[in-house]
Amino acid sequence: IVFTDYTPLPKHVVFVIDKSGSMSGQKMVQTQDAMVTILGQLRANDKFTMILFSSTNAYHPGQSMYFATQYNIQRAKNYVRNMLRAGGGTNINSGLVQACNILNQHNPSGNGSIVIFLTDGQPSSGVTNPSQITNNVLTSANEKVQIFSLGFGNNLNFKLLKDASTVTEGRAKKIYEAKDAAKQLDDFYKQVEAAVIWNVQIDYASDVVAPGTISQTHFRQYFNGTEITVAGKLKEILPRNFTYNVKGQRQSGQIVLSDNKEISALTPSTQNGIHMPAGHLEKLWAYMRIKYLYKEETTAKMKKQKDVQNSSYHEALGLALKYKLVTPYTSMVTVEQDKPKADMAESKPAAPVAAAAPRRTMKMVIYEFNLSILNKGPQK
């Protein structure tokens, strides 16, 4: 499907910046450089504000969101350069919850509401339990706000950032401490700063895709320059053609894009009744299905939906073990094996051999991540 109108939609963005003591020095300088660059990329119909947090409650300069006029952008740049100073602990919960509340207040529809969250540490002030923070974020976001997290350096709880982004349909990325850290921050922002469709929903004909096999089909926003990939398993008996629809929203109203494809020759999964090895497309499907199930399990855990949590966990674990994928549910273990050198002795009969010495070989095995809970379901 080709979409022709790539005019960026207006957005409401809150920058949530960690200014705790661990951000002092080069990291703060690089953050300031990146923020000055990012602020200059805002469009006139965008609205923005900043939240700075440390050990105390998050500080919000002003009580509103501001249109990205030249005057407001210059004020924000001056503020970043002159007032952004590191010190104190890390109250992640306060910063994220306040950002969600501001966006819900000033943009009730939720269209184009995003949080750009930057931290280099672990929660040390206020609410510090990662599960509680994720739950608070899920509740505050109210299925309207997307959180895009940037983890600076190695001394941080990246799982917390990943979970907070996952339950709000955002994404998380690590930023490595290097000379180009400011560029890494700017590059990430460019991937999510230009939404061209809101509330994308992709639907397939029920006589084509097997139920319970499809990956994520709803996306809060489609960003210009990115792609949306959906994977699922086809039914055994297929029609000649199938139709799929893409629905979404622009400022002018709802849009519907559709296409009709002829199902041509498909590679069978079995040959002469024998299951064929999984190809790369089948493994890609398994990976995408696991990624979707991880989001479902994480969200269900926060909402205390035990049945959904358990079913998502077991299906994801089963797929990871079947297709030998390293995931949040599995890990790769390297095992040493001893093997006699009998074959070497036979290949060199002239060389005196006192005894067959063991030869070590390496074998890589995918195990469930926490072996102590094998077949016991997700941890509480």
Secondary structure, DSSP 8 states (H G I E B T S, - for coil): -----------EEEEEEE-SGGGTTHHHHHHHHHHHHHHTT--TT-EEEEEEESSSS-B-SSSS-EE--HHHHHHHHHHHHHH----S---HHHHHHHHHHHHHHH-TT-TTEEEEEEESS---SS---HHHHHHHHHHHHTTT-EEEEEEESSSS-HHHHHHHHHTTT--EEEE--STTHHHHHHHHHHHHS-EEEEEEEEEE-TTTB-TT-----EEEEEETT--------B-SS--SEEEEEEEEEETTEEEEEEEEEE------SEETTEE----HHHHHHHHHHHHHHHHHHHHHHHHT-HHHHHHHHHHHHHHHHHTT---TTEEEEEEEEEEE-HHHHHH-TTS--SS--EEEEEEEEEEES-GGGTTT-S--
